[in-house]
Amino acid sequence: MPIEIESPEQMGYDAIRCNLTESSVRDLSFEDLNIDLNELVICYGHHVGKPELRALIAKDNQGIETEDVLLTTGAAGALFIIHTSLLSADDHLIVMRPNYGTNIETPKALGCATTYIDLDIANGFKANIDAFRAAIQPNTKLISITTPHNPTGVSLTLAELQELIALGAANKIPVLVDETYREIPIGKTPLPMAASLSEWAISICSLSKSYGLPGIRLGWLATKNKVLLETFLAAKEQIYICNSVVDEEIAYQAMLHKEAILAKIRHDIQINFNHVIQWLAQEKRLDCVLPDGGVVVFPRIKVPIDINKFYRVLNEDLGTYVGPGHWFEMDKTYFRLGFGWPTETELLEGLANISKALDRTVIV
Ligand SMILES: Cc1ncc(COP(=O)(O)O)c(C=O)c1O
């Protein structure tokens, strides 16, 4: 997959006026967290990860114990460990598409055969469980989903999640559930951690997207399957030994105030999401499925358009950036709009700028 040329990490955050590319909430600062690191010894950490932090992660999830949680360098680190441990060129994977890049790219690099379950805007980007069932082969070693989903923000229902995990269990295939956005559902309570539902489920998550702490690179995987967990720990030890103890300590102190942090974040997301709903209701040139989790939406421009000019006008003339469809190997008439990261003012200006760019580039 090519580098994301139009991403803020490539261009520099200061170069963008209205940044609607992000799939996370606004980043927090040390000041927000009131953290004290003075007594921290900068040693190697526990291979599995700081026990107190693992206990905090397990605490709110019925059926999950501290020993089921392995800390990783972000959810991305967890994905790398799982893919490289479970997949080889002789194996087969079933994975949703589009998806967060790593869910597709690491298996591709490993050379394993893959069946993509394509999500379709016409079906509300819903995952079709029967399509997963039909795709199972004798050498299928992993089923992989993301819910709430990136880039669409659409979630599986609990019944769908249970059905998919039961399908994995019946066929002895682990089901990887990338639940990076689980704790920021829109207008409902989060689903249970998938790993709490079965030994055949592996949950991955991090503090990057829902907590605004991507810079500490702190994530985790959880599973009640002891054999898998030991395999993943062995892989972690080989790849990076342990997490940064600095990251772990910051994460631990932040998570002590988890409810307060999440309450503010959920409140801010709802305000911005209301603006997106209003804007979409009057922006008739877009097709859109409203998300029910996370902080992104994935509309499609449905009118004839000079698409390259659209992005040029939006980016260069109006200083506004979204995630173009090609980031997800989709047509560029789709774009991911992140509404959790910009301030309310930036979001409103960015949405107006998308409409202006459409005004200037739609073919009439
Ligand atoms: C669905 C999903 N999974 C995993 C990641 C990786 O996040 P991190 O490694 O920062 O936790 C991302 C980042 O965009 C994501 O969207």
The ligand as an SDF file (V2000), in Angstrom:
LIG
                    3D

 16 16  0  0  0  0  0  0  0  0999 V2000
   -9.6010    0.0620   12.9970 C   0  0  0  0  0  0  0  0  0  0  0  0
   -8.2080    0.4270   13.4390 C   0  0  0  0  0  0  0  0  0  0  0  0
   -7.4570   -0.4950   14.0290 N   0  0  0  0  0  0  0  0  0  0  0  0
   -6.2150   -0.2160   14.4530 C   0  0  0  0  0  0  0  0  0  0  0  0
   -5.6630    1.0310   14.2670 C   0  0  0  0  0  0  0  0  0  0  0  0
   -4.2780    1.2940   14.7680 C   0  0  0  0  0  0  0  0  0  0  0  0
   -4.3180    2.2190   15.8330 O   0  0  0  0  0  0  0  0  0  0  0  0
   -3.2220    2.3370   16.9470 P   0  0  0  0  0  0  0  0  0  0  0  0
   -2.0660    1.4940   16.5600 O   0  0  0  0  0  0  0  0  0  0  0  0
   -2.8520    3.7880   17.0060 O   0  0  0  0  0  0  0  0  0  0  0  0
   -3.8540    1.8630   18.1990 O   0  0  0  0  0  0  0  0  0  0  0  0
   -6.4030    2.0160   13.6210 C   0  0  0  0  0  0  0  0  0  0  0  0
   -5.8220    3.3300   13.3270 C   0  0  0  0  0  0  0  0  0  0  0  0
   -6.3340    4.0930   12.5270 O   0  0  0  0  0  0  0  0  0  0  0  0
   -7.7220    1.7100   13.2180 C   0  0  0  0  0  0  0  0  0  0  0  0
   -8.5060    2.6200   12.6310 O   0  0  0  0  0  0  0  0  0  0  0  0
  1  2  1  0
  2  3  1  0
  2 15  2  0
  3  4  2  0
  4  5  1  0
  5  6  1  0
  5 12  2  0
  6  7  1  0
  7  8  1  0
  8  9  2  0
  8 10  1  0
  8 11  1  0
 12 13  1  0
 12 15  1  0
 13 14  2  0
 15 16  1  0
M  END
$$$$
